[in-house]
Amino acid sequence: MKYGIAVSNGSVALDISLQLLDLEEGDEVIVPSMTIISCLSAILRTKATPVFCDVDIKTWNMRLEDVK
């Protein structure tokens, strides 16, 4: 990237990232069911709605089939 920004912690990075998406109230953000509170807090601060997706038991990642 040509430009970068330093932030104080991961929560601030999540806040900035979500704010740059111009999410509107009620927009849905898909998150894995195995997540941490900072992800959910950042989504809720944008007035978006977190939607949980099951994770694969072997990889702990979301799968496209489950997101659909």
C-alpha positions, 0 to 999 in steps of 0.5 A: 500500500502507498499509505498506512496508519498506525493505531493504538490497538486492534479495537481501534483498527476494527472501528476504523475499518468498519467506519470506512465501509459506510455501513448503515443501521441494520446492515449485516456483518457476518462474523464467525461464531467463534469470535471475540467481543471486540469484533462484536463491539465494533460492529454494534458501534456502527449500528450494523447487525452482527450475523453469526456463522458456524465455523468448520470444526476442523479449521475453525474458519467460516465456509462459503456454504455456511455463509450462504 
